[in-house]
Amino acid sequence: MKNLILITILSIYTFANSTAQTGKVFDNLTMKSTILKSERKFAVYLPPDYETSQRNYPVLYLLHGMGDDQTGWVQFGEVLRITDNAIKEGTATPMIIIMPDANTNKVGYFNTIEGDWDYENFFFEEFMPYVEKTYRIKSEKRFRAIAGLSMGGGGSFMYAMHRPELFSSACPLSAYIGPLSVDDFKTQLQRMNSKITDETKIQSYFENHNAVSLINNLPIDKLKSVRWFIDCGDDDFLYEGNSLVHIAMRKKEIPHEYRIRNGAHNWTYWRESLPEVLKFVSDAFHQY
């Protein structure tokens, strides 16, 4: 009888302990956007001790790629399992992860050149303030990071370059760095049936949405205030843009981590990248 009671107690303890080590993901949350005149979806990962503590947490904004939505990192990126494991192993600090949807109506993380879809304005003026009031998120730069894959890697580059005062770390993965030339951008506009033909406007938009151009034109001290982790597979079709960013940063002596691993533009590669991202951003969260 004593043995049975002991086994029961141990079973309850083991179950409670394993449950306590599990975070939670909510992947169909919404908020109303005045700027975009629509309901916007997002997903959130809450760390294992969120519900049992009263403290505020650092935040990672994790951006999906083209063709996915806010559930991409949840379903295919296995953000719950990977983050739980990283926290349990001590390679990542407990953090909140916010995953917005940029795949509704218009696709992408930026304001359109036509001015009819101001997603970047929405992100900084509505979305970020909303989630950081809704959840117990630390609001200082040192406790905020951004990462993303492909189209979301481009979002990570541009957001951290446009607003370096907001992010301690940026981790673009297999990133689309923007059109590689003005001519490429013009071709892109033609494919999208854009009516924009103003050369000055096209040039300005290109320079503000190409990572290499921004590196060459922005104040170096602002770019150096962000910790950079750039990761792209050796078989990735976006290798050229990422290589050019690395070279531009080296020439400007901007500290950054540049990783080339065996792999292509797929979830197998990005699932392997995520633990490294969590470790990298945690270094700043821990006030290294």
C-alpha positions as CSV (number, residue, x, y, z in Angstrom):
1,M,0.0,0.0,0.0
2,K,2.8,2.4,0.9
3,N,4.5,1.6,-2.4
4,L,1.3,2.3,-4.3
5,I,0.9,5.7,-2.5
6,L,4.6,6.5,-3.2
7,I,4.2,5.6,-6.9
8,T,1.0,7.7,-7.1
9,I,2.7,10.7,-5.5
10,L,5.7,10.4,-7.8
11,S,3.4,10.1,-10.8
12,I,1.6,13.3,-9.8
13,Y,4.8,15.1,-9.2
14,T,6.3,14.0,-12.6
15,F,3.1,15.1,-14.4
16,A,3.0,18.4,-12.6
17,N,6.7,19.0,-13.3
18,S,6.4,18.2,-17.0
19,T,3.3,20.4,-17.3
20,A,5.1,23.3,-15.6
21,Q,7.8,23.0,-18.2
22,T,5.5,23.6,-21.2
23,G,4.8,27.0,-22.7
24,K,1.6,27.8,-24.5
25,V,0.8,29.0,-28.1
26,F,-2.3,30.8,-29.2
27,D,-2.3,31.0,-33.0
28,N,-5.6,32.6,-34.0
29,L,-5.7,35.9,-32.0
30,T,-6.9,39.1,-33.6
31,M,-6.7,42.9,-33.1
32,K,-8.5,45.7,-35.0
33,S,-6.3,47.9,-37.2
34,T,-7.5,51.4,-38.0
35,I,-4.5,51.9,-40.4
36,L,-5.2,48.8,-42.4
37,K,-9.0,49.0,-41.9
38,S,-9.2,45.3,-41.0
39,E,-8.9,42.7,-38.3
40,R,-5.3,41.5,-38.1
41,K,-4.4,38.0,-36.9
42,F,-1.3,37.1,-34.9
43,A,0.1,34.2,-32.8
44,V,1.9,34.3,-29.4
45,Y,4.1,31.9,-27.5
46,L,4.1,32.4,-23.8
47,P,6.9,30.8,-21.7
48,P,6.3,28.0,-19.2
49,D,6.3,30.2,-16.1
50,Y,4.2,33.0,-17.6
51,E,1.0,32.1,-15.8
52,T,2.7,31.5,-12.4
53,S,4.8,34.7,-12.3
54,Q,4.1,38.4,-12.2
55,R,7.2,39.5,-14.0
56,N,7.6,41.1,-17.4
57,Y,9.4,39.3,-20.2
58,P,11.6,40.1,-23.2
59,V,10.0,39.7,-26.6
60,L,11.0,38.3,-29.9
61,Y,9.0,39.3,-33.0
62,L,9.2,36.3,-35.3
63,L,8.1,37.0,-38.9
64,H,6.9,34.3,-41.4
65,G,7.7,34.1,-45.1
66,M,5.7,34.5,-48.2
67,G,2.9,31.9,-48.5
68,D,2.6,31.4,-44.8
69,D,0.7,33.4,-42.1
70,Q,1.0,33.7,-38.3
71,T,0.7,30.0,-38.0
72,G,3.8,29.2,-40.1
73,W,6.3,29.2,-37.3
74,V,3.8,27.4,-35.1
75,Q,2.9,24.6,-37.5
76,F,6.1,24.1,-39.5
77,G,8.7,25.9,-37.4
78,E,7.7,24.0,-34.2
79,V,8.2,27.1,-32.2
80,L,6.6,25.6,-29.1
81,R,8.8,22.5,-28.9
82,I,12.0,24.2,-29.8
83,T,11.6,27.2,-27.5
84,D,10.5,25.0,-24.6
85,N,13.6,22.9,-25.1
86,A,15.9,25.9,-25.3
87,I,14.5,27.4,-22.1
88,K,14.7,24.0,-20.3
89,E,18.3,23.5,-21.4
90,G,19.2,27.0,-20.4
91,T,20.4,28.1,-23.8
92,A,17.5,30.6,-24.0
93,T,15.9,32.9,-21.4
94,P,12.1,32.7,-21.0
95,M,10.6,35.1,-23.5
96,I,7.4,36.0,-25.3
97,I,7.4,35.4,-29.0
98,I,5.0,37.4,-31.2
99,M,4.2,36.2,-34.7
100,P,2.1,38.6,-36.8
101,D,0.2,37.8,-40.0
102,A,1.5,39.6,-43.1
103,N,-0.4,37.5,-45.7
104,T,-3.8,39.0,-45.8
105,N,-5.1,41.4,-48.6
106,K,-1.7,42.7,-49.5
107,V,1.4,40.5,-48.9
108,G,4.5,41.8,-47.1
109,Y,5.8,43.8,-44.1
110,F,6.2,47.3,-45.7
111,N,4.1,50.2,-46.8
112,T,3.4,49.9,-50.5
113,I,4.8,52.4,-52.9
114,E,1.3,53.2,-54.0
115,G,0.4,54.2,-50.4
116,D,-2.7,52.0,-50.3
117,W,-1.4,49.5,-47.7
118,D,0.7,50.8,-44.8
119,Y,1.7,47.6,-43.1
120,E,4.9,49.0,-41.6
121,N,3.0,51.9,-40.1
122,F,0.5,49.4,-38.7
123,F,3.3,47.3,-37.1
124,F,5.0,50.1,-35.2
125,E,2.0,52.4,-34.5
126,E,-0.7,49.8,-33.7
127,F,0.5,46.3,-33.5
128,M,3.6,46.6,-31.3
129,P,1.9,49.0,-28.8
130,Y,-1.1,46.6,-28.6
131,V,0.8,43.4,-27.9
132,E,3.2,45.1,-25.5
133,K,0.2,46.4,-23.5
134,T,-1.7,43.1,-23.7
135,Y,1.1,40.9,-22.5
136,R,3.7,41.5,-19.8
137,I,6.5,42.6,-22.1
138,K,9.5,44.7,-21.2
139,S,9.5,47.8,-23.4
140,E,13.2,48.7,-23.4
141,K,15.3,48.2,-26.6
142,R,17.6,45.7,-24.9
143,F,14.7,43.4,-24.3
144,R,13.2,43.5,-27.8
145,A,14.5,41.4,-30.8
146,I,13.3,40.6,-34.3
147,A,13.8,37.6,-36.5
148,G,12.2,36.1,-39.6
149,L,12.7,33.9,-42.6
150,S,12.7,34.8,-46.3
151,M,10.2,37.6,-46.7
152,G,10.2,37.8,-42.9
153,G,14.0,37.9,-43.1
154,G,13.6,41.0,-45.2
155,G,11.2,42.4,-42.7
156,S,13.8,41.8,-40.0
157,F,16.5,43.6,-41.9
158,M,14.3,46.6,-42.8
159,Y,12.6,47.0,-39.4
160,A,15.9,46.9,-37.5
161,M,17.5,49.3,-40.0
162,H,14.5,51.7,-40.1
163,R,14.0,51.6,-36.3
164,P,17.4,50.6,-34.7
165,E,16.4,52.4,-31.5
166,L,13.8,49.7,-30.9
167,F,15.7,46.4,-31.3
168,S,18.7,45.0,-29.5
169,S,19.1,42.1,-32.0
170,A,18.0,41.2,-35.5
171,C,18.2,37.7,-37.0
172,P,17.3,37.6,-40.7
173,L,17.2,34.0,-42.0
174,S,17.5,33.2,-45.7
175,A,16.4,36.8,-46.1
176,Y,15.1,38.5,-49.2
177,I,17.1,41.7,-48.9
178,G,14.9,43.6,-51.4
179,P,15.4,44.0,-55.2
180,L,19.1,43.9,-56.0
181,S,18.9,46.9,-58.3
182,V,16.5,49.7,-59.4
183,D,16.0,47.9,-62.7
184,D,15.0,44.7,-60.8
185,F,12.5,46.8,-58.7
186,K,11.0,48.3,-61.9
187,T,10.5,44.8,-63.3
188,Q,8.9,43.8,-60.1
189,L,6.5,46.8,-60.3
190,Q,5.6,45.9,-63.8
191,R,4.7,42.3,-62.8
192,M,2.5,43.7,-60.1
193,N,0.8,46.0,-62.6
194,S,1.8,49.1,-60.6
195,K,1.0,52.5,-62.1
196,I,3.9,54.2,-60.4
197,T,6.3,55.6,-63.0
198,D,7.9,58.5,-61.1
199,E,11.7,57.9,-61.3
200,T,12.4,59.8,-58.1
201,K,9.8,58.0,-56.1
202,I,10.9,54.6,-57.4
203,Q,14.6,55.4,-56.6
204,S,13.7,56.6,-53.1
205,Y,11.5,53.5,-52.3
206,F,14.3,51.2,-53.6
207,E,17.0,52.8,-51.5
208,N,14.8,52.5,-48.4
209,H,13.9,48.9,-49.0
210,N,17.2,47.4,-50.0
211,A,19.5,46.2,-47.1
212,V,22.8,47.0,-48.9
213,S,21.6,50.5,-49.8
214,L,20.6,51.1,-46.2
215,I,23.9,49.9,-44.9
216,N,25.7,52.3,-47.2
217,N,23.5,55.3,-46.4
218,L,22.5,55.0,-42.8
219,P,24.6,56.4,-39.9
220,I,27.0,53.6,-38.9
221,D,26.5,54.1,-35.2
222,K,22.8,53.3,-35.5
223,L,23.5,50.1,-37.4
224,K,26.1,49.1,-34.9
225,S,23.6,49.5,-32.0
226,V,21.9,46.4,-33.3
227,R,23.4,42.9,-32.9
228,W,23.2,41.1,-36.2
229,F,22.8,37.4,-36.9
230,I,22.6,36.5,-40.6
231,D,22.0,32.9,-41.6
232,C,21.6,31.5,-45.2
233,G,22.0,28.0,-46.6
234,D,24.7,27.3,-49.2
235,D,22.0,26.0,-51.6
236,D,19.6,28.9,-50.9
237,F,18.5,30.8,-54.0
238,L,18.7,34.1,-52.0
239,Y,22.5,33.5,-51.4
240,E,23.6,36.5,-53.4
241,G,21.7,39.2,-51.5
242,N,22.8,37.8,-48.1
243,S,26.4,37.6,-49.3
244,L,26.3,41.2,-50.5
245,V,24.9,42.3,-47.1
246,H,27.8,40.5,-45.4
247,I,30.4,42.2,-47.6
248,A,28.8,45.6,-47.1
249,M,28.8,45.2,-43.3
250,R,32.4,44.0,-43.4
251,K,33.4,47.1,-45.4
252,K,31.6,49.4,-42.9
253,E,33.1,47.4,-40.0
254,I,29.6,46.7,-38.6
255,P,29.9,43.7,-36.2
256,H,27.7,40.8,-37.2
257,E,27.5,37.0,-37.2
258,Y,27.3,35.5,-40.7
259,R,26.4,31.8,-41.0
260,I,26.4,29.6,-44.1
261,R,25.3,26.1,-43.4
262,N,24.5,23.1,-45.5
263,G,20.9,23.6,-46.6
264,A,18.3,25.2,-48.9
265,H,15.3,27.5,-48.6
266,N,13.1,25.2,-46.5
267,W,11.7,24.5,-43.0
268,T,14.3,21.9,-42.3
269,Y,16.9,24.6,-42.4
270,W,14.9,27.2,-40.4
271,R,14.0,24.7,-37.7
272,E,17.7,24.2,-37.2
273,S,18.3,28.0,-37.2
274,L,15.7,28.8,-34.5
275,P,17.6,27.4,-31.5
276,E,20.6,29.6,-32.5
277,V,18.4,32.6,-32.9
278,L,16.9,32.0,-29.4
279,K,20.4,31.7,-27.9
280,F,21.7,34.8,-29.8
281,V,18.8,37.1,-28.7
282,S,19.0,35.8,-25.2
283,D,22.6,37.0,-24.9
284,A,21.3,40.6,-25.1
285,F,18.2,39.8,-22.9
286,H,20.6,38.5,-20.2
287,Q,22.5,41.8,-20.4
288,Y,25.7,40.1,-21.6
